């Protein structure tokens, strides 16, 4: 089966062929850094990280551009409330986002441009739009620049809306010289006490939509392959991005992919609800790799309704995978990832990134692997472990990878602990052999008190750290 995706603009699944053979350019709307991220924000990062890893596995050279919106109304309001400069708020929250992406194992983007670093590119784009009759500086001299939606017949195509049914754009508090209430701001004229940058039409600051068009085409070219983001961005943000760029003569995105939202009790995540789901809180409930499994396991276009129970179920499912790989390693030694993933797994991901179907293949391998171990079929167990590692690496979930197995220091420490626990377990076996069960139990209890769980198996005792 060929690679295909559901394209929001076409409203159907389309075969994917990149603009340039062997290469894929991908733009993802990143964070507006007014607050630290909750899991709803990071879900998009995880979904598109899996997409990127799959494309990379398939041999494409992927260029991922994920922007940072480091100036906007909300950032200015937070800064004002705290009595600090706007850039202090942006810097602090950008660090929180970067930490969250790293913690959940999202590979860093190829480039991560910030809006305020790209004002000349935005001025150039506005000049092209004004020249072509698609934009105008507000007549009231406010410094606002607007996109003239009536000048662009395709407006509404991405979000499947007709212009005559649209309401006014809610991007300014007042009309401030708009020709049509549905016209949206490309640039917001300076207000007293707000940060601003000079332009030929007056000082001001970037509109949210304009910055993405300017940055996407700067790094990926006038036409690029995939534009991604959350479903809540389709209108007005992405509709406006594509209108600006296409009206200016650029081809812009060839495929539009949108991830479903994360809700709580069926409601969209609000700031107050989201506070309990900030990433530092979440990685106290489960390990980061388990949180990644939870956020990535559902199809990217489906809604995830958050619950603690579902999170713990996901963690348990991940532990079953991990448990097999660890036990297989103990029996057959370290197994390297197979060169290729199973065909069934590849077909699932090729079909609009069907991670849930791909995970069914993963769990099938775990079940068969456990049987193989129980029956002493070591070669089969090793084979399955290798295939599992290849599949998990595409999903960013391989527990034995450098990413999740920890640093060299931690790995070294594990060897030391393993040697110490082995000494204790030999003493315990010796105590049992001489029928001194009290001594044997005491050793087991002392290990338990240190957080080490001992399990007796047909192949001898094995240990693991207790998970809280
Ligand atoms: Zn954007």
Boltz pocket constraint, residues with backbone or C-beta under 6 A from the ligand:
constraints:
  - pocket:
      binder: B
      contacts: [[A, 28], [A, 29], [A, 30], [A, 208], [A, 209], [A, 212], [A, 237], [A, 241]]
      max_distance: 6.0
